[in-house]
Amino acid sequence: MSSNLNKPLIGVIVGLKREKKLIDSKKNLIIESGYGTKAIEAAKKILKKKVDVIVSIGFAGSISKNIKNSEIIIPKIIFNKNKKGLKTSKKFNLYFKEILRNFKCFDDNLITSSHIENLNSFKRKKLTKVKNIVAVDMESYFVQVLAKKNNIDFCSIRVIFDDLDNSIPQFLLNIIDENGEIILKNLLISLFQKPKRIMSLIRLLQIYLKSRKKLKAIGLKLG
């Protein structure tokens, strides 16, 4: 392994720029951000650094009643919406599970979508019924394809943000820009139109802070 003190050189890809701050800076970590399909460009930058493994880290939505907000998934297989699945690195899955041994980590499968999904609607689609898919994210499969093409090991570590009991409200899905950020002006208009939405926003903030805390705890242990 080409890295500091025999540790692997790890390429870390997060979805949002602000998530980069949650990953503790270490010599054997190279961190880039890319939201949705933009993660492909982030992966291309990391591949130039000759990393030993690429790991896609961030939030996911749970479509399983058994996996809730702030829980962790290190999936064995990641699917795209055409039901094509790619296996993640068994070796590095074990490596990261050892690093995160103080946390409970599920190894159920993940599916990647190109946009934010309403979880209850997504669960009803037939494609989620194959191969024990329990959660959906927006980056992992896109990065995995590129890693596989370049013969680089790939893993995904995902913290559950929204779940079936706390799905992101539809009004928020409509005001998120191409970089995953809420358009403030549109948010204010939406809240003015229906003030009761404030309660949904408060609840979403609560679960976000809980999942963010868990993601930061993971970020401190990587490397």
C-alpha positions as CSV (number, residue, x, y, z in Angstrom):
1,M,0.0,0.0,0.0
2,S,1.4,3.3,-1.1
3,S,0.9,5.4,2.0
4,N,1.9,6.7,5.4
5,L,3.0,4.1,8.0
6,N,1.7,1.2,5.9
7,K,-1.8,2.7,5.9
8,P,-3.7,2.7,2.6
9,L,-3.9,5.9,0.6
10,I,-7.6,6.6,0.7
11,G,-9.5,8.7,-1.8
12,V,-12.6,10.1,0.0
13,I,-15.6,11.4,-2.0
14,V,-18.3,13.3,-0.2
15,G,-21.5,14.7,-1.9
16,L,-21.6,18.2,-0.5
17,K,-18.8,20.7,0.0
18,R,-19.7,21.3,3.6
19,E,-19.3,17.6,4.3
20,K,-15.6,17.8,3.6
21,K,-15.2,19.7,6.9
22,L,-16.6,16.6,8.7
23,I,-13.6,14.4,7.6
24,D,-10.5,14.8,9.7
25,S,-7.5,15.8,7.6
26,K,-4.8,13.1,7.6
27,K,-1.8,12.4,5.4
28,N,-3.3,9.3,3.9
29,L,-6.6,10.9,3.0
30,I,-7.4,12.8,-0.2
31,I,-10.8,14.4,-0.1
32,E,-13.0,15.7,-2.9
33,S,-16.6,16.6,-3.2
34,G,-19.2,16.0,-5.9
35,Y,-22.9,16.0,-5.6
36,G,-24.9,13.4,-7.6
37,T,-23.3,12.7,-11.0
38,K,-20.7,15.4,-10.3
39,A,-19.0,12.8,-8.1
40,I,-17.6,11.3,-11.3
41,E,-15.4,14.4,-11.8
42,A,-14.3,14.2,-8.2
43,A,-13.4,10.6,-8.7
44,K,-11.3,11.5,-11.8
45,K,-9.3,13.9,-9.7
46,I,-8.7,11.3,-7.0
47,L,-7.6,8.6,-9.4
48,K,-4.8,10.9,-10.5
49,K,-3.3,10.5,-7.0
50,K,-2.8,6.7,-7.3
51,V,-5.0,5.9,-4.3
52,D,-5.3,2.3,-3.0
53,V,-9.1,2.6,-2.5
54,I,-11.9,5.1,-3.1
55,V,-14.6,5.4,-0.5
56,S,-17.9,7.2,-1.1
57,I,-19.0,8.8,2.2
58,G,-22.1,10.7,3.1
59,F,-25.8,10.4,3.7
60,A,-28.4,8.0,2.4
61,G,-32.1,7.5,2.8
62,S,-33.4,4.3,4.3
63,I,-36.2,2.4,2.7
64,S,-36.1,-0.3,5.4
65,K,-38.3,-0.1,8.5
66,N,-35.4,-1.7,10.4
67,I,-32.7,0.9,9.6
68,K,-33.2,4.4,11.0
69,N,-31.7,7.9,11.1
70,S,-28.0,8.1,12.0
71,E,-27.4,4.3,11.5
72,I,-24.5,3.2,9.3
73,I,-24.4,1.1,6.1
74,I,-21.3,-0.4,4.5
75,P,-23.0,-2.2,1.6
76,K,-21.8,-5.3,-0.1
77,I,-23.4,-4.5,-3.4
78,I,-24.4,-1.2,-5.0
79,F,-27.1,-1.1,-7.7
80,N,-28.1,1.5,-10.3
81,K,-31.7,2.1,-11.3
82,N,-31.4,-0.5,-14.1
83,K,-30.9,-3.2,-11.4
84,K,-27.2,-3.6,-12.4
85,G,-25.2,-4.4,-9.3
86,L,-21.4,-4.1,-8.5
87,K,-19.8,-5.7,-5.5
88,T,-17.8,-3.4,-3.2
89,S,-14.3,-4.4,-1.9
90,K,-14.5,-7.2,0.6
91,K,-11.0,-6.4,1.8
92,F,-11.6,-2.7,2.4
93,N,-15.1,-3.3,3.8
94,L,-13.4,-5.3,6.6
95,Y,-10.8,-2.6,6.9
96,F,-13.3,0.1,7.5
97,K,-15.5,-2.0,9.7
98,E,-12.5,-2.6,11.9
99,I,-11.9,1.2,12.1
100,L,-15.5,1.7,13.0
101,R,-15.7,-1.3,15.3
102,N,-17.4,0.8,18.0
103,F,-20.3,1.4,15.7
104,K,-22.9,-1.0,14.5
105,C,-22.6,-1.2,10.7
106,F,-25.2,-2.8,8.4
107,D,-23.9,-4.5,5.2
108,D,-27.2,-4.6,3.3
109,N,-27.2,-3.3,-0.2
110,L,-27.6,0.2,-1.6
111,I,-29.0,1.7,-4.7
112,T,-27.9,5.0,-6.3
113,S,-30.3,7.5,-7.9
114,S,-29.4,10.6,-9.9
115,H,-31.8,12.8,-7.7
116,I,-33.3,13.0,-4.3
117,E,-36.1,10.5,-3.8
118,N,-39.3,10.5,-1.8
119,L,-38.5,7.4,0.2
120,N,-42.1,6.1,0.6
121,S,-42.7,6.4,-3.2
122,F,-39.3,4.9,-4.0
123,K,-39.9,1.9,-1.8
124,R,-43.0,1.0,-3.8
125,K,-41.0,0.6,-7.0
126,K,-40.2,-3.0,-7.9
127,L,-36.5,-2.3,-8.4
128,T,-36.1,-2.0,-4.6
129,K,-37.2,-5.5,-4.0
130,V,-34.1,-7.2,-5.5
131,K,-31.0,-8.2,-3.6
132,N,-31.9,-6.8,-0.2
133,I,-31.7,-3.1,-1.1
134,V,-32.3,-1.1,2.1
135,A,-31.1,2.4,1.2
136,V,-30.6,4.9,-1.6
137,D,-27.9,7.5,-2.2
138,M,-26.9,9.8,-5.0
139,E,-23.2,9.2,-5.7
140,S,-21.9,5.7,-4.9
141,Y,-22.6,3.7,-8.0
142,F,-21.4,6.5,-10.3
143,V,-18.0,6.5,-8.5
144,Q,-17.9,2.8,-8.3
145,V,-18.1,2.3,-12.1
146,L,-15.1,4.6,-12.6
147,A,-13.1,2.9,-9.8
148,K,-13.8,-0.5,-11.3
149,K,-12.8,0.7,-14.8
150,N,-9.5,1.8,-13.3
151,N,-9.0,-1.4,-11.2
152,I,-9.2,0.5,-7.9
153,D,-10.9,-0.9,-4.8
154,F,-14.2,0.8,-3.9
155,C,-16.3,1.0,-0.7
156,S,-19.2,3.1,0.4
157,I,-19.9,4.3,4.0
158,R,-23.3,5.8,4.4
159,V,-25.1,7.4,7.4
160,I,-28.8,7.3,7.2
161,F,-30.3,10.8,7.1
162,D,-34.0,10.4,6.2
163,D,-36.0,7.2,6.7
164,L,-39.5,6.0,6.1
165,D,-40.8,7.8,9.3
166,N,-38.9,11.0,8.4
167,S,-38.8,11.4,4.7
168,I,-37.7,14.7,3.2
169,P,-40.9,16.8,2.5
170,Q,-41.8,17.3,-1.1
171,F,-41.7,21.0,-0.8
172,L,-38.0,20.8,0.0
173,L,-37.3,18.5,-2.8
174,N,-38.5,21.2,-5.2
175,I,-36.2,23.9,-3.9
176,I,-32.8,22.2,-3.8
177,D,-30.3,23.3,-6.5
178,E,-27.9,21.3,-8.6
179,N,-25.2,21.4,-5.9
180,G,-27.6,20.0,-3.2
181,E,-28.1,23.3,-1.5
182,I,-31.5,24.8,-0.5
183,I,-32.4,27.9,-2.4
184,L,-33.1,30.2,0.5
185,K,-35.4,32.6,-1.4
186,N,-37.6,29.7,-2.5
187,L,-37.6,28.2,1.0
188,L,-38.9,31.5,2.4
189,I,-41.6,31.7,-0.2
190,S,-42.6,28.1,0.5
191,L,-42.8,28.7,4.3
192,F,-44.8,31.9,3.7
193,Q,-47.3,30.0,1.6
194,K,-47.8,27.3,4.2
195,P,-46.4,28.3,7.6
196,K,-47.2,24.8,9.0
197,R,-44.2,23.6,7.0
198,I,-42.0,25.1,9.6
199,M,-42.7,22.1,11.9
200,S,-41.5,19.7,9.2
201,L,-38.4,21.8,8.7
202,I,-37.6,21.7,12.4
203,R,-38.0,18.0,12.6
204,L,-35.8,17.6,9.5
205,L,-33.2,19.8,11.1
206,Q,-33.2,17.6,14.2
207,I,-32.5,14.4,12.3
208,Y,-30.0,16.1,10.1
209,L,-28.0,17.2,13.2
210,K,-28.1,13.7,14.5
211,S,-26.8,12.1,11.3
212,R,-24.3,14.9,10.8
213,K,-22.8,14.1,14.3
214,K,-22.5,10.4,13.3
215,L,-20.8,11.3,10.0
216,K,-18.4,13.6,11.8
217,A,-17.6,10.7,14.2
218,I,-16.8,8.5,11.2
219,G,-14.7,11.3,9.7
220,L,-12.5,11.4,12.8
221,K,-11.7,7.7,12.6
222,L,-10.8,7.4,8.9
223,G,-7.3,6.9,7.8
